């Protein structure tokens, strides 16, 4: 309201706004944070109405039919709402009207209450833009002398629709109650959390794990109903002295298998200080991802395939996910890396390192040409090299004699990248099999001064 009083309006260019208000303070909008705050406020507003929905990016709309008498009337309800918002440090404008369109218009132009049967009088003095019509339509109406809602109310609807579109007539009739516009409450996202209150305090790890197993069964069932899998789980343990302790684990991929998840909690539960006992447990999944049902295998292998311990055998993908989850919870998921293929002929850029828990193992694309070494390292100089390719050379304080050589494979640096390691120019790579056993990947830079500086950059299996 203060900005409107200074002559500022929504959608105005920043340069124009600064010209009107030189001391204007600005900051980038955080749309995600604003949406999260509005969603939180919508849940809070459920104390005033059973159905609360969003009304644009900056407002809420609620159907309070049958509710005002619980607060002593509409005025007392609105006063209670405004007082609570003010105590929370929020500046808001509220309005109560018989239609959604009228409440929307009034809330954005000062607020108030429109008595029943007086919709036209309550919003008639408001500008045309309060009807939620676009700016182009509002300007067209203003050019013919129609600037307020009261100017539109007595006019016949058919000529208005022909000249300015049916959208204007629809919004006008909705605001006046001639067309219904129900409030559609936003569906609440499912909450993945379960709790258990114990009749007697417990303290043994086995007792906590038994309670956790029951909670996991309930939580995983709820996840399955929504085709979701957990990526992070949190176990809150409440002690009898009202203190709490927490055990949190991460998962390398979405999962809802209670037995496999429980195994990851064992170490954390073993380190819990139970104090005088634990009387309540709460298990939640703060981070989830879609996980559609999948066929694990044929029905025969599913029922008969077993490990030595007597449990069902895990697929390779499941066993790998369990290993990544175990390592990630110990050393951090960002430290467990995997190699991903990259589209580059330069040896150092032919792969990417990515966290294994947040990337999928993609098969290496088929690529023709010479084989690459199984081990790659920064170039290491070769000394006492004789011949081309070298018949004898010394590397890592060891002498080698060439048994056979295959090459050269010429690799040219990427001209669009300034890589200091490749400023010497193109390289000729050779695959050298030595009489001592190692099979090495050597290269020489023909463009250097002598043309005889050899380096080892990899080793074949």
Buried (B, 14 or more C-beta within 10 A) or exposed (E): EEBEEEEBEEEEEEEEBEEEBEEEEEEEEEEEEEEEEBBEBBEBBEEBBEBBBBBEEEBBBBBBEEBBEEBEEBEEBBBBBBEBBEEEEEEBBBBBBBBBBBBBBBBBBEBBBBEEEEBBEBBBEBBBBBBBBEEEBBEBBBEEEBBBBBBBBEEEBEEBBEEBBEBBBBBBBBBBBEBEBEBEBEEEEEEBBBEBEBEEBBBEBEBBBEBBBBBBBBBBEBBEEEEBBBBBBBBBBBBBEEEEBEBBBBBBBBBBBBEBBBBBBEEBBEEBEBBEBBBBBBBBBEEBEEBEEEEEEEEEEEEEEEEEEEEBBBEEEBEBBBEBBBBBBEEEBEEBBBEBEEEEEBBBEBBEEBBBBEEEEEEEEEEEEEEBBEEBEEBEEBEEBEEBBBEBBBBEEEEBEBEEBEBBBEBEBEEEEEEEEBEEEEBBBBBBBBEEEBBBBBBBBBEEEEEBBBBBBBBBE
